[in-house]
Amino acid sequence: MAVKPISIVIPAFNQLEYCRQCIQSLVAHTARPYRLILVDNGSTDGVSELFDSIPGAVVVHSDVNRGFAGGVNLGLEHAEGHVVLLNSDTLVPAGWLEVLERALLRADDVGLVGPMSNCVSGAQHIPGLDFTSFEAINAYAAKRARDHDNQYQEVDRLVGFCLLIREEARDAVGGFDESFGIGNFEDDDYCLRARQAGYRLHIANDAFVFHYGGRTFIGMGVVGGRWDALMQANMRTFVRKWDLEPPERVEAVQESQRLNARARAALETGDVREALALLRQAIEVCPWWEVNFNDLGVMLWRLDRPQEAYAQFLRAVRLNAAFEDARGNLLQAAEVLGKVSEARAALGIIEL
């Protein structure tokens, strides 16, 4: 009897090279039968043509950017069976889909499953990971699969960057709420609705998917204050809809900002050890906020630890290639360390 394919929905607005890498990793590392659904969410940089060139893919084109929720909904209209939502700035390692599916099929009431990752909020985050090649990503994923085989944790929330949804849960919950605009909190909303429908959410601790993080937002210039404003606006939409306390991702950003401010105050008083400890806590709480890594790099540079400082500037730039302070610090450190070519390459992306 033939295995029913899992539908994989990838919505994208621009970011051509990230889309290309995502699809390359998917094709190379997905042995289980799947149905690929590519949603061109109003792209203008060649993504539309790339998607049309993928053999066997179902391609949906939108004239405008309908945001993450809108793009996902366009893809879900063509989905069959269980569905994976996958961000276009992810890289999937060998065996990823089989590991996620095994977690989903453990019990009939498990409705949503997500992997661990290097760049994600909440319980799915693994701190301290930094990769320079896909071979390193693949090796790490294989080791994690062995070390955490069949280990799961039940949670209240999963992040939509890579989300496996049971067919029955999808039918019960319906589409994503497009009132969240270009993105943020639509996955929180979906998870809450899935739980209300009687389904449990699991993290597959033995699954790992690499996530660049926020590439679409960066490409749109939604960084810094614009990012904070978007988060706050969508948080208010979420809270009004459900009459709940602010979700954990906003709390994480706020706590990280408080720790960062305390770190700067400690540095002003000369307590460098305390400042470093506070910044590392800030990174642990909010690993996707590039400011923390840049500030840590500055502190390490002042302590005459240039190699460590360079590594932190590198992480900041990889999180936000448009972050001018980090770009300048990275290139300055690179000149001192003789790593100018490497630093310039770092402003690009991982080689597959």
Summary of the structure (lengths in Angstrom):
residues: 352
radius of gyration: 20.2
end to end distance: 35.0
largest distance: 69.9
contacts: 1202
relative contact order: 0.11
helix: 52%
strand: 16%
